Amino acid sequence: MTSANTLTVEALSVTLGGRTCLHDVSVDIRAGEVLAVIGPNGAGKSSLIHTVIGDHRLSAGQIGLAGRPLADYADRERACHIALLPQASALTFPFRVRDVVLLGRGPHASGARIDARIVEAACAATDVTHLMDRVYTQLSGGEKQRAQLARVLAQIWRAEDAGARLLLLDEPVAALDLGHQQQIMTRVRAFARDGVAVMIVLHDITLAARHADQMLALRDGAVIAQGTPAEVVTPAHLQQLFDIQARVIAHPASGTPVVLHA
Amino acid sequence: MSRGGLVLLLSAILPICLLMAVMLGAVALPASGVLGALTGLGTPDTRLALIVDYIRLPRALLTALVGALLAICGAAMQGLFRNPLADPSLIGVTAGASAGASLVIVFAGTLTGLAGLSLVSLGAFAGGTVAVMLVYRLATGPAGTSVATMLLAGIAIGAIAGSLTSLLEFYADNDMLRRISLWRMGGLDGANWPRVAVVAGVALVVFAVVPAQARALNALLLGESEARHLGVAVDAVKRRLVLIVAAGVGVSVAVAGAIAFVGLVVPHIVRLLIGPDHRWLLPASALAGAILLLVADTLARIVIAPTELPVGLLTALLGAPFFISLLRRRREYDL
């Protein structure tokens, strides 16, 4: 059970509006593991994340969550296991940040006391504690992103609410300053150590390589490379993915790959 | 203001407004006599008891129910469309009901009296229901119901119903024209116990079903896919709310005509006071809607007594300035 995969994606293909946006993608994520997905715009990274949470119909392959087919989960049950942070949010009503984060507790019946504690903890984790009583619509883009991240973390905060937990993050740090990028990635890592499987779409390949256990490189819906950061982040793969000339060096402290633009 | 505090305050004000609505009118009744007639205690005053039983009380109850229905349906629609400017007429109910009522007035105009009055109500209800069904069908495809399409379909169906109404007005004679235009202004002068019973029946269902969707509506404000990711059965919630709002607004329009602004403005006022959380917004809106319409209808009955103003005139007159001030401060309110 300990080594069981939280997420199993086998030979997945997805066709949306007549266009194949994922082709023969297979990937496993174990509890505690962080998988970073990289690739150019339109490569299918977001499609992969949205397929894993059940938004798109599969045209081939299968997705398993904790050893059970994803399709067997009811909406509410699935929501206890999987949380997704989308690229952008449409919330235009003047909720307080505290209420936005509390929405993440919706699928659970853990009681108001415990929920309030989880909301506090999730807000602290994404550094929005000082914003909790502010109105969401008046926050800056980065602050909104952190509030939404707190909501998503609150959704799968406790191991006792759901055995297998999967966190899907679609470009979570795109709107954040360098300090908060670091802080959020460190928090995501810590969250993973608590037994959560994480799939994260990132554009900053150096940042991805620094924090991920595994990487998946997509282009035009197909897998270009897959493996450890050192295996995936190579000049040849970067050429294939982005049509760029780049050099890759080892980070002086961590030894993880760092991309230098030519 | 705290959320529970507002609900308590409104719950305390509502009975006072009901009492005032029964006391005030072309003939002012003393509070002691009204309370006596309502409770059946004290010395019986037949004339007073008649006015209370047959005129004032059914009218006050009908007014409160219609106000509460319009406001709670407006709040639910604004949540469902994630648009604070949405109101129940957006899905075509009001336009359809106007067309239905006009059809009856023009083609069954000879049937006057009580029968004619209820025929107009039936026509309005049928028109409203048909319009909503069309809008809903247009917006529903294999991938579910698109709220954006529903909005546009509501505009389209509303336009068709509007031109049908105009066409009917073109062929109508002077008397019919006056009745159509009076109906459109809205009024609660047709109140009687059977109507109270019908509206109360629908209201009971609406007040039971809509607040139960409060958490789902909160999640829906994040976006439809976000709500689905939080475990909300989004399509079922949409279907339930559209049908229930169609019934609630349809029956209100049928008995009271097109009463403007209650469904739009009341949820706004409440949201300004206690925020957008539907668990509090929905019940508070229902209470505030009942209060606003009771005040407006009482004023409509006494300002130029014994003649009555159409209540829709007053709700718009009370509502529009508020709406304008809202537009002026939209930046801080973040519309």
Interface residues (C-beta under 8 A of the other chain):
Chain A: H50 I53 D55 D75 R76 E77 R78 A79 C80 I82 A83 L84 P86 S89 A90 L91 T92 F93 P94 F95 R96 D99 V100 L103 G104 G106 P107 V135 T137 Q138 Q155
Chain B: R82 P84 R215 N218 A219 L221 L222 G223 S225 E226 R228 H229 L230 G231 V232 A233 R271 G275 P276 D277 Y333 D334 L335
